[in-house]
Amino acid sequence: MEGFSSQRDIILAVKKFIKEQNLTIEIFASHRENRNEILSVADFAFIEPTEEHQKLPFIINVLAQYHIDVMYIVKNAIWFEQHRTQIEAMGVKLITGGSDIDLLKCSNNKMDFALFMQQHQLPVVPSILIEHLEQLQQHIDNPPYDSLCIKPVHGIYGMGFWRFDDNVSAAKIFSHPEQRVVKPSVYLQLYAAADSFPPMVLMPYLHSPEHSVDMVVNRGEVICAIAREKHGSKQYLKNSGPAYELACRCANIMQADGLVNVQTRMDKSGHPLLLEINMRPSGGVGYTQYSGVNLAGLMVLFHLDILSQAQIQTYCQQHFKKAEVISATSVIEYPENLSNLITISL
């Protein structure tokens, strides 16, 4: 069903993998919007209803009419967990990214996640909950860390993340917003003029490279994982190392289930610290195919009971290769019409 930016990459990766394995599997995809560039690459496509009360009837109708074996969702995981019994009664295997609704909620709250990792003695980036501007002003006046950054307690794609720097121009937030650097006084002034101030997490800004670890997990047990070490526009693909191991431990504690992502950064001593877990695929999960390991394809064949956990682990060991990748701009023609679109009557 509707995902984030990587939905197209995931569908294409699954189709590529099943072709390599000489298998025939039908892929159905849906989205609330006319995202034809996504829907066109599936075998069959649906437009999801936009009304909340129509969601469950739509799902039940699709499952009943087309005998879906595996249902993979990315958005609104908590809603799906609340309706798991009704959905799985249709004979489908539901994958939501997690196997515990409370831990799914924890993953969506960056402050709760940091505290939960501390409780389990996993190294995590120090975090301070900021609930009002006066509190933030106090910490800016008396910095708890050498370099400060801030981000919303809830959010994706790094939206709302800013690094504080007293030495930058006050106008940099307008001239170079993509650099995510702001003068603290400007940040405070803008939020003082806003209608509200959402809960924030204040953290030390770590200048070390970020590790983004994509993995296939079955109820907390990591089956296969690929780490991407980011250096500017380049990324290095690995299947070992301290960040890799820490990410796997995090996914285990969080009882992740499906295709998920964990992000870390190194401290001053070179030890990895947890940033966050995404109980969903990352935007860059498609890059991992250049390691010789197709995570999306392996996840699907595992849940279709075509490949066992042991077979997947052997496959990953045999096919993995280190690689260096870089994202390049590309364009595809937008399909104006969908020849694979199915209309569902509710």
Rosetta blueprint (number, residue, H / E / L):
1 M L
2 E L
3 G L
4 F L
5 S L
6 S L
7 Q H
8 R H
9 D H
10 I H
11 I H
12 L H
13 A H
14 V H
15 K H
16 K H
17 F H
18 I H
19 K H
20 E H
21 Q L
22 N L
23 L L
24 T L
25 I L
26 E L
27 I L
28 F E
29 A E
30 S E
31 H E
32 R L
33 E L
34 N L
35 R L
36 N H
37 E H
38 I H
39 L H
40 S L
41 V L
42 A L
43 D L
44 F E
45 A E
46 F E
47 I E
48 E L
49 P L
50 T L
51 E L
52 E H
53 H H
54 Q H
55 K H
56 L H
57 P H
58 F H
59 I H
60 I H
61 N H
62 V H
63 L H
64 A H
65 Q H
66 Y H
67 H L
68 I L
69 D L
70 V E
71 M E
72 Y E
73 I L
74 V L
75 K L
76 N L
77 A H
78 I H
79 W H
80 F H
81 E H
82 Q H
83 H L
84 R H
85 T H
86 Q H
87 I H
88 E H
89 A L
90 M L
91 G L
92 V L
93 K E
94 L E
95 I E
96 T L
97 G E
98 G E
99 S L
100 D L
101 I H
102 D H
103 L H
104 L H
105 K H
106 C H
107 S H
108 N L
109 N L
110 K H
111 M H
112 D H
113 F H
114 A H
115 L H
116 F H
117 M H
118 Q H
119 Q H
120 H L
121 Q L
122 L L
123 P L
124 V E
125 V L
126 P L
127 S L
128 I E
129 L E
130 I E
131 E L
132 H L
133 L H
134 E H
135 Q H
136 L H
137 Q H
138 Q H
139 H H
140 I H
141 D H
142 N L
143 P L
144 P L
145 Y L
146 D L
147 S L
148 L E
149 C E
150 I E
151 K E
152 P E
153 V L
154 H L
155 G L
156 I L
157 Y L
158 G L
159 M L
160 G L
161 F L
162 W E
163 R E
164 F E
165 D L
166 D L
167 N L
168 V L
169 S L
170 A L
171 A L
172 K H
173 I H
174 F H
175 S H
176 H L
177 P H
178 E H
179 Q H
180 R L
181 V E
182 V E
183 K L
184 P H
185 S H
186 V H
187 Y H
188 L H
189 Q H
190 L H
191 Y H
192 A H
193 A L
194 A L
195 D L
196 S L
197 F L
198 P L
199 P L
200 M E
201 V E
202 L E
203 M E
204 P E
205 Y L
206 L L
207 H L
208 S L
209 P L
210 E E
211 H E
212 S E
213 V E
214 D E
215 M E
216 V E
217 V E
218 N E
219 R L
220 G L
221 E E
222 V E
223 I E
224 C E
225 A E
226 I E
227 A E
228 R E
229 E E
230 K E
231 H E
232 G L
233 S L
234 K E
235 Q E
236 Y E
237 L E
238 K E
239 N L
240 S L
241 G L
242 P H
243 A H
244 Y H
245 E H
246 L H
247 A H
248 C H
249 R H
250 C H
251 A H
252 N H
253 I H
254 M L
255 Q L
256 A E
257 D E
258 G E
259 L E
260 V E
261 N E
262 V E
263 Q E
264 T E
265 R E
266 M E
267 D L
268 K L
269 S L
270 G L
271 H L
272 P E
273 L E
274 L E
275 L E
276 E E
277 I E
278 N E
279 M L
280 R L
281 P L
282 S L
283 G L
284 G L
285 V H
286 G H
287 Y H
288 T H
289 Q H
290 Y H
291 S H
292 G L
293 V L
294 N L
295 L H
296 A H
297 G H
298 L H
299 M H
300 V H
301 L H
302 F H
303 H H
304 L L
305 D L
306 I L
307 L L
308 S L
309 Q H
310 A H
311 Q H
312 I H
313 Q H
314 T H
315 Y H
316 C H
317 Q H
318 Q H
319 H H
320 F L
321 K L
322 K L
323 A E
324 E E
325 V E
326 I E
327 S L
328 A L
329 T L
330 S L
331 V L
332 I L
333 E L
334 Y L
335 P L
336 E L
337 N L
338 L L
339 S L
340 N L
341 L E
342 I L
343 T L
344 I L
345 S L
346 L L
